[in-house]
Amino acid sequence: MPLLAVTAQPLSVEALSAEVAAMSAAEGEGCGAVTSFAGLVRAHHQGRAVTYLEYEAYEPLAVKTFEQIQREAAGYWPGVVVGMHHRTGRLEIGEASIVIAAASAHRAASFEVCRFVIERVKQIAPVWKHEYFAGGAAWVEGAVADPDDDAARETAKARACASR
C-alpha cells in the first residue's frame, strides 16, 4: 500500500495506520505511537443540508504535493512516518474524504504531525470539493496558498503545536 494516494476507492484508517506503524517500527527509536485522522463528509455545512460531495483532483500534482507535505513534516518532526490518502469522486454523508496516519517514537509528535498535515492539505493540495445540497450545489474554495509560502507553512505548524 502506498503511503500517499489519491483514489476513488473507499479509504481505510486502519490499513494506513498499520502501514505507517510497520514502517516506523523498522526505523530509529521504533513505533511508540500511531495517530490517525479521518475527515468525514458532514450532513450540514453553513446552515444547509448536504446531500453528497464530489471531489476532484489532478492526481500527479496532488501526490507531488503530498510528498512535499511529507518532507516538511519530516523536517519539523524527524523520524515520524506519515501517510495520507485522499478520496475523489462522489462521497456520501459519513464517508471519509481524507485519512492521515502518523507514527513516531512518542505520542506528541504523532498528534502534531496529523494536525500539521491536514492544515497543509487544506492550504496547498490541488483537491477541489463540489458540495450538493437541497436546492443547489456549490464549489467550496480549496487550496489557495503558495506551496512555497513560508508564512503559510509556519501557520500550519503553529496550529499543529497549539497545545504546547
C-alpha positions as a Python dict, from the first residue, in 0.01 Angstrom:
ca = {
    (1, 'M'): (0, 0, 0),
    (2, 'P'): (142, 340, -88),
    (3, 'L'): (175, 595, 190),
    (4, 'L'): (49, 870, -38),
    (5, 'A'): (-251, 828, -263),
    (6, 'V'): (-543, 992, -440),
    (7, 'T'): (-810, 733, -510),
    (8, 'A'): (-1174, 681, -595),
    (9, 'Q'): (-1179, 378, -362),
    (10, 'P'): (-1311, 396, -3),
    (11, 'L'): (-1042, 488, 249),
    (12, 'S'): (-923, 286, 547),
    (13, 'V'): (-771, 449, 854),
    (14, 'E'): (-681, 104, 985),
    (15, 'A'): (-486, -1, 675),
    (16, 'L'): (-293, 325, 651),
    (17, 'S'): (-220, 325, 1025),
    (18, 'A'): (-87, -31, 1006),
    (19, 'E'): (138, 64, 714),
    (20, 'V'): (293, 368, 885),
    (21, 'A'): (333, 169, 1211),
    (22, 'A'): (519, -107, 1028),
    (23, 'M'): (750, 143, 858),
    (24, 'S'): (812, 328, 1185),
    (25, 'A'): (888, 7, 1373),
    (26, 'A'): (1179, -57, 1139),
    (27, 'E'): (1336, 290, 1185),
    (28, 'G'): (1513, 486, 1458),
    (29, 'E'): (1355, 451, 1802),
    (30, 'G'): (1071, 247, 1659),
    (31, 'C'): (700, 297, 1688),
    (32, 'G'): (559, 408, 2021),
    (33, 'A'): (254, 589, 1890),
    (34, 'V'): (26, 597, 1588),
    (35, 'T'): (-221, 879, 1550),
    (36, 'S'): (-480, 891, 1276),
    (37, 'F'): (-722, 1145, 1139),
    (38, 'A'): (-1024, 1087, 919),
    (39, 'G'): (-1209, 1376, 757),
    (40, 'L'): (-1572, 1276, 707),
    (41, 'V'): (-1848, 1418, 488),
    (42, 'R'): (-2078, 1620, 713),
    (43, 'A'): (-2457, 1626, 685),
    (44, 'H'): (-2470, 2005, 724),
    (45, 'H'): (-2245, 2289, 610),
    (46, 'Q'): (-2310, 2661, 657),
    (47, 'G'): (-2671, 2601, 755),
    (48, 'R'): (-2752, 2380, 455),
    (49, 'A'): (-2836, 2011, 450),
    (50, 'V'): (-2567, 1841, 241),
    (51, 'T'): (-2683, 1550, 25),
    (52, 'Y'): (-2339, 1442, -102),
    (53, 'L'): (-1997, 1574, -213),
    (54, 'E'): (-1783, 1521, -519),
    (55, 'Y'): (-1407, 1563, -502),
    (56, 'E'): (-1180, 1622, -797),
    (57, 'A'): (-801, 1622, -804),
    (58, 'Y'): (-520, 1626, -1052),
    (59, 'E'): (-363, 1308, -914),
    (60, 'P'): (3, 1354, -1021),
    (61, 'L'): (19, 1705, -878),
    (62, 'A'): (-176, 1609, -565),
    (63, 'V'): (64, 1322, -489),
    (64, 'K'): (360, 1553, -554),
    (65, 'T'): (208, 1799, -307),
    (66, 'F'): (158, 1518, -54),
    (67, 'E'): (528, 1433, -96),
    (68, 'Q'): (615, 1796, -18),
    (69, 'I'): (397, 1788, 294),
    (70, 'Q'): (560, 1461, 398),
    (71, 'R'): (908, 1619, 361),
    (72, 'E'): (800, 1928, 555),
    (73, 'A'): (668, 1711, 839),
    (74, 'A'): (994, 1514, 846),
    (75, 'G'): (1184, 1843, 868),
    (76, 'Y'): (988, 1952, 1176),
    (77, 'W'): (950, 1607, 1334),
    (78, 'P'): (1248, 1387, 1239),
    (79, 'G'): (1176, 1015, 1249),
    (80, 'V'): (799, 1045, 1205),
    (81, 'V'): (643, 833, 932),
    (82, 'V'): (335, 990, 775),
    (83, 'G'): (85, 875, 517),
    (84, 'M'): (-220, 1038, 362),
    (85, 'H'): (-489, 920, 124),
    (86, 'H'): (-749, 1150, -32),
    (87, 'R'): (-1066, 1034, -196),
    (88, 'T'): (-1209, 1154, -527),
    (89, 'G'): (-1549, 1106, -684),
    (90, 'R'): (-1887, 1102, -517),
    (91, 'L'): (-1890, 1065, -139),
    (92, 'E'): (-2196, 1013, 75),
    (93, 'I'): (-2259, 1154, 423),
    (94, 'G'): (-2026, 989, 676),
    (95, 'E'): (-1769, 864, 424),
    (96, 'A'): (-1403, 953, 470),
    (97, 'S'): (-1269, 1209, 225),
    (98, 'I'): (-916, 1201, 370),
    (99, 'V'): (-727, 976, 607),
    (100, 'I'): (-393, 1062, 763),
    (101, 'A'): (-174, 848, 984),
    (102, 'A'): (147, 939, 1165),
    (103, 'A'): (373, 702, 1354),
    (104, 'S'): (654, 807, 1585),
    (105, 'A'): (851, 700, 1887),
    (106, 'H'): (645, 933, 2109),
    (107, 'R'): (278, 1037, 2107),
    (108, 'A'): (317, 1415, 2098),
    (109, 'A'): (489, 1412, 1760),
    (110, 'S'): (231, 1184, 1602),
    (111, 'F'): (-57, 1408, 1715),
    (112, 'E'): (118, 1722, 1593),
    (113, 'V'): (204, 1571, 1257),
    (114, 'C'): (-157, 1469, 1186),
    (115, 'R'): (-273, 1823, 1260),
    (116, 'F'): (8, 1975, 1053),
    (117, 'V'): (-69, 1750, 756),
    (118, 'I'): (-441, 1833, 743),
    (119, 'E'): (-365, 2205, 776),
    (120, 'R'): (-116, 2186, 486),
    (121, 'V'): (-352, 1975, 272),
    (122, 'K'): (-620, 2243, 319),
    (123, 'Q'): (-364, 2513, 230),
    (124, 'I'): (-189, 2369, -75),
    (125, 'A'): (-328, 2039, -210),
    (126, 'P'): (-487, 2056, -558),
    (127, 'V'): (-811, 1887, -450),
    (128, 'W'): (-1148, 2050, -516),
    (129, 'K'): (-1481, 1990, -340),
    (130, 'H'): (-1821, 2026, -505),
    (131, 'E'): (-2096, 2029, -245),
    (132, 'Y'): (-2450, 1923, -328),
    (133, 'F'): (-2734, 2027, -101),
    (134, 'A'): (-3112, 2052, -109),
    (135, 'G'): (-3190, 2308, -377),
    (136, 'G'): (-2847, 2350, -533),
    (137, 'A'): (-2476, 2296, -548),
    (138, 'A'): (-2160, 2498, -489),
    (139, 'W'): (-1787, 2460, -524),
    (140, 'V'): (-1616, 2502, -188),
    (141, 'E'): (-1299, 2709, -202),
    (142, 'G'): (-998, 2484, -191),
    (143, 'A'): (-627, 2535, -150),
    (144, 'V'): (-516, 2890, -217),
    (145, 'A'): (-173, 2919, -53),
    (146, 'D'): (151, 2906, -249),
    (147, 'P'): (318, 2574, -157),
    (148, 'D'): (647, 2760, -104),
    (149, 'D'): (495, 3030, 119),
    (150, 'D'): (694, 3009, 444),
    (151, 'A'): (432, 3207, 636),
    (152, 'A'): (155, 2961, 543),
    (153, 'R'): (377, 2668, 643),
    (154, 'E'): (455, 2830, 977),
    (155, 'T'): (84, 2898, 1036),
    (156, 'A'): (14, 2527, 983),
    (157, 'K'): (292, 2437, 1225),
    (158, 'A'): (166, 2681, 1485),
    (159, 'R'): (-184, 2528, 1463),
    (160, 'A'): (-36, 2179, 1491),
    (161, 'C'): (158, 2273, 1803),
    (162, 'A'): (-110, 2493, 1964),
    (163, 'S'): (-138, 2268, 2269),
    (164, 'R'): (228, 2308, 2367),
}
